Amino acid sequence: CGTVVRNAQIKILDTETGQSLPHNQAGEICIRGPEIMKGYLNDPEATASTIDEEGWLHTGDVGFIDDDEEIFIVDRVKELIKYKGFQVAPAELEALLVAHPSIADAAVIPQKHEEAGEVPVAFVGKKSEISEQEIKDFVSKQVVFYKKIHTVYFVDAIPKSPSGKILRKDLRSRLAAK
């Protein structure tokens, strides 16, 4: 968590409607001020897709501002799973999964679904024996219906970059091959 820098303004926008959200509701973090970048060098298209006509820089981060004016980042806009109009943050489900004593590591990505658009699926590295149903039940007891894990794939290791970031594109490739 943190606070906004001096002379800067921040707002949280609903990622679907673009409307400003109140405190404690997650949406895209937007910021503007004199110390914010003016644009991408020689790339007006990238600039236009990042900075709107009112000068707000759309960070691509999903977060919220609490009642103490502290900012919390919870995920990235492009990683959100869209389930029947609801948005699911993979990081939230990953944190739940790794809290289980039998799970060593986990990653959650979207899988295309005819009726829902996308559903969350999990790739899990086990510490000890656990079944797909046990994992689904564990998560289901803690989340609303649209955040439930639909399928669990067991893997030896979650693919990560040298800095520890989950390589979701590798997982999407594995999913496409199944």
PyRosetta script that sets phi, psi and omega in degrees:
from pyrosetta import init, pose_from_sequence

init()
pose = pose_from_sequence("CGTVVRNAQIKILDTETGQSLPHNQAGEICIRGPEIMKGYLNDPEATASTIDEEGWLHTGDVGFIDDDEEIFIVDRVKELIKYKGFQVAPAELEALLVAHPSIADAAVIPQKHEEAGEVPVAFVGKKSEISEQEIKDFVSKQVVFYKKIHTVYFVDAIPKSPSGKILRKDLRSRLAAK")
pose.set_psi(1, 164.5)
pose.set_omega(1, 179.8)
pose.set_phi(2, -170.6)
pose.set_psi(2, -173.0)
pose.set_omega(2, 178.5)
pose.set_phi(3, -125.3)
pose.set_psi(3, 163.7)
pose.set_omega(3, 180.0)
pose.set_phi(4, -74.8)
pose.set_psi(4, 146.5)
pose.set_omega(4, 179.6)
pose.set_phi(5, -70.9)
pose.set_psi(5, 160.0)
pose.set_omega(5, 178.6)
pose.set_phi(6, -56.8)
pose.set_psi(6, 148.6)
pose.set_omega(6, 177.1)
pose.set_phi(7, 63.6)
pose.set_psi(7, 14.0)
pose.set_omega(7, 177.6)
pose.set_phi(8, -115.5)
pose.set_psi(8, 153.5)
pose.set_omega(8, 176.1)
pose.set_phi(9, -115.4)
pose.set_psi(9, 150.3)
pose.set_omega(9, 179.0)
pose.set_phi(10, -135.2)
pose.set_psi(10, 147.3)
pose.set_omega(10, 172.8)
pose.set_phi(11, -147.4)
pose.set_psi(11, 157.6)
pose.set_omega(11, 178.4)
pose.set_phi(12, -114.2)
pose.set_psi(12, 125.2)
pose.set_omega(12, -178.0)
pose.set_phi(13, -111.4)
pose.set_psi(13, 140.9)
pose.set_omega(13, 171.3)
pose.set_phi(14, -62.0)
pose.set_psi(14, 127.2)
pose.set_omega(14, -175.3)
pose.set_phi(15, -71.0)
pose.set_psi(15, -16.7)
pose.set_omega(15, 178.4)
pose.set_phi(16, -92.3)
pose.set_psi(16, -47.0)
pose.set_omega(16, -172.4)
pose.set_phi(17, -97.8)
pose.set_psi(17, -21.4)
pose.set_omega(17, -176.3)
pose.set_phi(18, 79.5)
pose.set_psi(18, 4.6)
pose.set_omega(18, 179.7)
pose.set_phi(19, -81.4)
pose.set_psi(19, 147.5)
pose.set_omega(19, 176.6)
pose.set_phi(20, -65.1)
pose.set_psi(20, 142.5)
pose.set_omega(20, -179.5)
pose.set_phi(21, -109.5)
pose.set_psi(21, 151.9)
pose.set_omega(21, 176.7)
pose.set_phi(22, -76.4)
pose.set_psi(22, 173.9)
pose.set_omega(22, 177.3)
pose.set_phi(23, -53.6)
pose.set_psi(23, 149.9)
pose.set_omega(23, 174.9)
pose.set_phi(24, 67.8)
pose.set_psi(24, 15.5)
pose.set_omega(24, 172.7)
pose.set_phi(25, -117.6)
pose.set_psi(25, 130.1)
pose.set_omega(25, -176.3)
pose.set_phi(26, -80.6)
pose.set_psi(26, 140.0)
pose.set_omega(26, 176.6)
pose.set_phi(27, -166.1)
pose.set_psi(27, -170.9)
pose.set_omega(27, -179.4)
pose.set_phi(28, -75.0)
pose.set_psi(28, 133.2)
pose.set_omega(28, 178.0)
pose.set_phi(29, -81.3)
pose.set_psi(29, 127.0)
pose.set_omega(29, 176.4)
pose.set_phi(30, -124.2)
pose.set_psi(30, 143.1)
pose.set_omega(30, -176.9)
pose.set_phi(31, -140.5)
pose.set_psi(31, 148.5)
pose.set_omega(31, 173.6)
pose.set_phi(32, -148.8)
pose.set_psi(32, 152.9)
pose.set_omega(32, -179.8)
pose.set_phi(33, 163.2)
pose.set_psi(33, 174.1)
pose.set_omega(33, -175.6)
pose.set_phi(34, -65.9)
pose.set_psi(34, -24.1)
pose.set_omega(34, -178.6)
pose.set_phi(35, -95.1)
pose.set_psi(35, 5.7)
pose.set_omega(35, 178.2)
pose.set_phi(36, -87.3)
pose.set_psi(36, 145.3)
pose.set_omega(36, -176.9)
pose.set_phi(37, -55.3)
pose.set_psi(37, 150.8)
pose.set_omega(37, 179.9)
pose.set_phi(38, -90.4)
pose.set_psi(38, -19.3)
pose.set_omega(38, 179.8)
pose.set_phi(39, 156.9)
pose.set_psi(39, 179.6)
pose.set_omega(39, 177.8)
pose.set_phi(40, -91.0)
pose.set_psi(40, 134.4)
pose.set_omega(40, -178.8)
pose.set_phi(41, -60.8)
pose.set_psi(41, 123.5)
pose.set_omega(41, 176.8)
pose.set_phi(42, 56.2)
pose.set_psi(42, 28.6)
pose.set_omega(42, 179.2)
pose.set_phi(43, -139.6)
pose.set_psi(43, 75.6)
pose.set_omega(43, -177.2)
pose.set_phi(44, -63.7)
pose.set_psi(44, -29.1)
pose.set_omega(44, 179.0)
pose.set_phi(45, -66.8)
pose.set_psi(45, -46.2)
pose.set_omega(45, 178.6)
pose.set_phi(46, -63.9)
pose.set_psi(46, -39.0)
pose.set_omega(46, 178.0)
pose.set_phi(47, -62.1)
pose.set_psi(47, -46.7)
pose.set_omega(47, -178.5)
pose.set_phi(48, -64.4)
pose.set_psi(48, -30.5)
pose.set_omega(48, 179.9)
pose.set_phi(49, -82.3)
pose.set_psi(49, -12.3)
pose.set_omega(49, -178.5)
pose.set_phi(50, -107.2)
pose.set_psi(50, -38.1)
pose.set_omega(50, -177.8)
pose.set_phi(51, -115.0)
pose.set_psi(51, 121.0)
pose.set_omega(51, -177.5)
pose.set_phi(52, -80.5)
pose.set_psi(52, 177.2)
pose.set_omega(52, -174.7)
pose.set_phi(53, -65.7)
pose.set_psi(53, -17.0)
pose.set_omega(53, 177.4)
pose.set_phi(54, -94.6)
pose.set_psi(54, 4.1)
pose.set_omega(54, 177.6)
pose.set_phi(55, 88.1)
pose.set_psi(55, 9.0)
pose.set_omega(55, 178.2)
pose.set_phi(56, -81.9)
pose.set_psi(56, 127.2)
pose.set_omega(56, 175.3)
pose.set_phi(57, -87.5)
pose.set_psi(57, 120.4)
pose.set_omega(57, 178.5)
pose.set_phi(58, -88.6)
pose.set_psi(58, 109.0)
pose.set_omega(58, -170.9)
pose.set_phi(59, -72.7)
pose.set_psi(59, -25.0)
pose.set_omega(59, -173.3)
pose.set_phi(60, 84.3)
pose.set_psi(60, -1.6)
pose.set_omega(60, 177.4)
pose.set_phi(61, -92.3)
pose.set_psi(61, 141.8)
pose.set_omega(61, 173.4)
pose.set_phi(62, -99.5)
pose.set_psi(62, 129.6)
pose.set_omega(62, -179.8)
pose.set_phi(63, -163.8)
pose.set_psi(63, -172.9)
pose.set_omega(63, 178.6)
pose.set_phi(64, -148.8)
pose.set_psi(64, 162.6)
pose.set_omega(64, 175.4)
pose.set_phi(65, -110.6)
pose.set_psi(65, 127.6)
pose.set_omega(65, -179.7)
pose.set_phi(66, -86.2)
pose.set_psi(66, -176.6)
pose.set_omega(66, -176.9)
pose.set_phi(67, -67.9)
pose.set_psi(67, -17.6)
pose.set_omega(67, 177.3)
pose.set_phi(68, -93.5)
pose.set_psi(68, 11.1)
pose.set_omega(68, -180.0)
pose.set_phi(69, 67.4)
pose.set_psi(69, 22.9)
pose.set_omega(69, 175.1)
pose.set_phi(70, -92.7)
pose.set_psi(70, 143.8)
pose.set_omega(70, -176.3)
pose.set_phi(71, -101.1)
pose.set_psi(71, 134.0)
pose.set_omega(71, 177.7)
pose.set_phi(72, -122.9)
pose.set_psi(72, 129.1)
pose.set_omega(72, 176.6)
pose.set_phi(73, -99.3)
pose.set_psi(73, 128.4)
pose.set_omega(73, -176.6)
pose.set_phi(74, -114.9)
pose.set_psi(74, -20.9)
pose.set_omega(74, -179.6)
pose.set_phi(75, -173.6)
pose.set_psi(75, -170.6)
pose.set_omega(75, 176.0)
pose.set_phi(76, -113.2)
pose.set_psi(76, 143.3)
pose.set_omega(76, -179.1)
pose.set_phi(77, -57.0)
pose.set_psi(77, -44.8)
pose.set_omega(77, -175.3)
pose.set_phi(78, -69.9)
pose.set_psi(78, -12.8)
pose.set_omega(78, 179.1)
pose.set_phi(79, -96.4)
pose.set_psi(79, -7.0)
pose.set_omega(79, -179.8)
pose.set_phi(80, -62.6)
pose.set_psi(80, 140.6)
pose.set_omega(80, 176.8)
pose.set_phi(81, -95.8)
pose.set_psi(81, 129.0)
pose.set_omega(81, -178.6)
pose.set_phi(82, -101.1)
pose.set_psi(82, 105.3)
pose.set_omega(82, -179.1)
pose.set_phi(83, -110.5)
pose.set_psi(83, 107.1)
pose.set_omega(83, 177.9)
pose.set_phi(84, 45.9)
pose.set_psi(84, 44.2)
pose.set_omega(84, 178.7)
pose.set_phi(85, 88.0)
pose.set_psi(85, -11.4)
pose.set_omega(85, 175.8)
pose.set_phi(86, -91.4)
pose.set_psi(86, 153.7)
pose.set_omega(86, 178.3)
pose.set_phi(87, -112.7)
pose.set_psi(87, 132.8)
pose.set_omega(87, -178.3)
pose.set_phi(88, -118.7)
pose.set_psi(88, 124.8)
pose.set_omega(88, 178.3)
pose.set_phi(89, -88.6)
pose.set_psi(89, 115.9)
pose.set_omega(89, 179.3)
pose.set_phi(90, -54.6)
pose.set_psi(90, -38.4)
pose.set_omega(90, -177.7)
pose.set_phi(91, -59.7)
pose.set_psi(91, -35.3)
pose.set_omega(91, 179.1)
pose.set_phi(92, -64.1)
pose.set_psi(92, -45.3)
pose.set_omega(92, 179.8)
pose.set_phi(93, -69.2)
pose.set_psi(93, -37.4)
pose.set_omega(93, 178.3)
pose.set_phi(94, -62.3)
pose.set_psi(94, -40.6)
pose.set_omega(94, 178.4)
pose.set_phi(95, -63.6)
pose.set_psi(95, -40.0)
pose.set_omega(95, 176.3)
pose.set_phi(96, -63.0)
pose.set_psi(96, -46.7)
pose.set_omega(96, -177.1)
pose.set_phi(97, -60.8)
pose.set_psi(97, -48.1)
pose.set_omega(97, -177.0)
pose.set_phi(98, -71.9)
pose.set_psi(98, -10.4)
pose.set_omega(98, 174.7)
pose.set_phi(99, -75.6)
pose.set_psi(99, -16.0)
pose.set_omega(99, 178.6)
pose.set_phi(100, -74.8)
pose.set_psi(100, 134.2)
pose.set_omega(100, -176.6)
pose.set_phi(101, -64.1)
pose.set_psi(101, -18.8)
pose.set_omega(101, -179.9)
pose.set_phi(102, -94.7)
pose.set_psi(102, -0.2)
pose.set_omega(102, -177.5)
pose.set_phi(103, -110.6)
pose.set_psi(103, 123.0)
pose.set_omega(103, -179.8)
pose.set_phi(104, -83.6)
pose.set_psi(104, -41.0)
pose.set_omega(104, -177.4)
pose.set_phi(105, -157.2)
pose.set_psi(105, 157.8)
pose.set_omega(105, -178.2)
pose.set_phi(106, -155.9)
pose.set_psi(106, 153.2)
pose.set_omega(106, 173.7)
pose.set_phi(107, -142.6)
pose.set_psi(107, 144.0)
pose.set_omega(107, -179.4)
pose.set_phi(108, -123.5)
pose.set_psi(108, 133.1)
pose.set_omega(108, 178.0)
pose.set_phi(109, -136.0)
pose.set_psi(109, 165.6)
pose.set_omega(109, 177.0)
pose.set_phi(110, -82.6)
pose.set_psi(110, 148.6)
pose.set_omega(110, 170.8)
pose.set_phi(111, -124.5)
pose.set_psi(111, 135.5)
pose.set_omega(111, 179.2)
pose.set_phi(112, -59.5)
pose.set_psi(112, 143.0)
pose.set_omega(112, -179.2)
pose.set_phi(113, -144.4)
pose.set_psi(113, 132.1)
pose.set_omega(113, -175.6)
pose.set_phi(114, -55.7)
pose.set_psi(114, -48.8)
pose.set_omega(114, -175.1)
pose.set_phi(115, -86.4)
pose.set_psi(115, -39.0)
pose.set_omega(115, -171.9)
pose.set_phi(116, -93.0)
pose.set_psi(116, -14.6)
pose.set_omega(116, -173.9)
pose.set_phi(117, 92.8)
pose.set_psi(117, -66.4)
pose.set_omega(117, 175.5)
pose.set_phi(118, -144.1)
pose.set_psi(118, 150.5)
pose.set_omega(118, 174.5)
pose.set_phi(119, -131.2)
pose.set_psi(119, 150.4)
pose.set_omega(119, 177.6)
pose.set_phi(120, -76.2)
pose.set_psi(120, 132.0)
pose.set_omega(120, 171.9)
pose.set_phi(121, -125.0)
pose.set_psi(121, 148.3)
pose.set_omega(121, -175.1)
pose.set_phi(122, -116.3)
pose.set_psi(122, 140.4)
pose.set_omega(122, 168.2)
pose.set_phi(123, -106.1)
pose.set_psi(123, 126.1)
pose.set_omega(123, -171.7)
pose.set_phi(124, -128.5)
pose.set_psi(124, 133.8)
pose.set_omega(124, 169.7)
pose.set_phi(125, -101.9)
pose.set_psi(125, 126.8)
pose.set_omega(125, -174.3)
pose.set_phi(126, -90.4)
pose.set_psi(126, 144.4)
pose.set_omega(126, 168.1)
pose.set_phi(127, -90.0)
pose.set_psi(127, -40.2)
pose.set_omega(127, 179.2)
pose.set_phi(128, -146.1)
pose.set_psi(128, 176.3)
pose.set_omega(128, -173.3)
pose.set_phi(129, -62.8)
pose.set_psi(129, 131.6)
pose.set_omega(129, 176.6)
pose.set_phi(130, -157.9)
pose.set_psi(130, 143.8)
pose.set_omega(130, -178.1)
pose.set_phi(131, -97.0)
pose.set_psi(131, 164.8)
pose.set_omega(131, 176.2)
pose.set_phi(132, -59.2)
pose.set_psi(132, -43.2)
pose.set_omega(132, -178.4)
pose.set_phi(133, -64.9)
pose.set_psi(133, -38.7)
pose.set_omega(133, 177.7)
pose.set_phi(134, -62.0)
pose.set_psi(134, -39.1)
pose.set_omega(134, 178.7)
pose.set_phi(135, -66.7)
pose.set_psi(135, -46.6)
pose.set_omega(135, 179.0)
pose.set_phi(136, -59.3)
pose.set_psi(136, -43.8)
pose.set_omega(136, 179.7)
pose.set_phi(137, -64.2)
pose.set_psi(137, -42.1)
pose.set_omega(137, 179.6)
pose.set_phi(138, -58.5)
pose.set_psi(138, -45.7)
pose.set_omega(138, -179.2)
pose.set_phi(139, -72.7)
pose.set_psi(139, -43.4)
pose.set_omega(139, -176.6)
pose.set_phi(140, -56.8)
pose.set_psi(140, -33.6)
pose.set_omega(140, -179.2)
pose.set_phi(141, -70.6)
pose.set_psi(141, -13.4)
pose.set_omega(141, -172.9)
pose.set_phi(142, -117.0)
pose.set_psi(142, -3.7)
pose.set_omega(142, -175.4)
pose.set_phi(143, -132.0)
pose.set_psi(143, 163.3)
pose.set_omega(143, 174.1)
pose.set_phi(144, -73.6)
pose.set_psi(144, 165.6)
pose.set_omega(144, -170.9)
pose.set_phi(145, -54.5)
pose.set_psi(145, -38.6)
pose.set_omega(145, -174.3)
pose.set_phi(146, -78.0)
pose.set_psi(146, -6.6)
pose.set_omega(146, 178.0)
pose.set_phi(147, -100.3)
pose.set_psi(147, 2.3)
pose.set_omega(147, -177.9)
pose.set_phi(148, -66.2)
pose.set_psi(148, 143.1)
pose.set_omega(148, 176.7)
pose.set_phi(149, -74.7)
pose.set_psi(149, 129.2)
pose.set_omega(149, -177.9)
pose.set_phi(150, -92.0)
pose.set_psi(150, -34.2)
pose.set_omega(150, 179.7)
pose.set_phi(151, -144.9)
pose.set_psi(151, 145.6)
pose.set_omega(151, 175.9)
pose.set_phi(152, -119.3)
pose.set_psi(152, 129.6)
pose.set_omega(152, 175.0)
pose.set_phi(153, -113.4)
pose.set_psi(153, 125.2)
pose.set_omega(153, 179.4)
pose.set_phi(154, -88.0)
pose.set_psi(154, 133.3)
pose.set_omega(154, -178.8)
pose.set_phi(155, -132.9)
pose.set_psi(155, 157.4)
pose.set_omega(155, 176.7)
pose.set_phi(156, -71.0)
pose.set_psi(156, -37.3)
pose.set_omega(156, -179.2)
pose.set_phi(157, -152.9)
pose.set_psi(157, 146.8)
pose.set_omega(157, 174.3)
pose.set_phi(158, -82.3)
pose.set_psi(158, 126.3)
pose.set_omega(158, 179.8)
pose.set_phi(159, -67.0)
pose.set_psi(159, 129.4)
pose.set_omega(159, -178.5)
pose.set_phi(160, -137.2)
pose.set_psi(160, 154.3)
pose.set_omega(160, 175.4)
pose.set_phi(161, -75.5)
pose.set_psi(161, 168.7)
pose.set_omega(161, 177.4)
pose.set_phi(162, -56.4)
pose.set_psi(162, -26.8)
pose.set_omega(162, 179.4)
pose.set_phi(163, -87.1)
pose.set_psi(163, -0.1)
pose.set_omega(163, 176.5)
pose.set_phi(164, 94.5)
pose.set_psi(164, 4.9)
pose.set_omega(164, 179.6)
pose.set_phi(165, -77.1)
pose.set_psi(165, 135.8)
pose.set_omega(165, 178.6)
pose.set_phi(166, -64.8)
pose.set_psi(166, 130.5)
pose.set_omega(166, 178.5)
pose.set_phi(167, -89.5)
pose.set_psi(167, 83.2)
pose.set_omega(167, -175.6)
pose.set_phi(168, -63.7)
pose.set_psi(168, -31.3)
pose.set_omega(168, 179.4)
pose.set_phi(169, -63.4)
pose.set_psi(169, -35.1)
pose.set_omega(169, 176.6)
pose.set_phi(170, -65.7)
pose.set_psi(170, -40.1)
pose.set_omega(170, 178.4)
pose.set_phi(171, -68.3)
pose.set_psi(171, -38.2)
pose.set_omega(171, 176.8)
pose.set_phi(172, -62.8)
pose.set_psi(172, -38.1)
pose.set_omega(172, 177.4)
pose.set_phi(173, -64.5)
pose.set_psi(173, -43.3)
pose.set_omega(173, 177.7)
pose.set_phi(174, -61.1)
pose.set_psi(174, -42.2)
pose.set_omega(174, -179.2)
pose.set_phi(175, -64.7)
pose.set_psi(175, -41.3)
pose.set_omega(175, 179.4)
pose.set_phi(176, -64.4)
pose.set_psi(176, -29.7)
pose.set_omega(176, -178.7)
pose.set_phi(177, -79.2)
pose.set_psi(177, -13.7)
pose.set_omega(177, -177.0)
pose.set_phi(178, -80.3)
pose.dump_pdb("model.pdb")
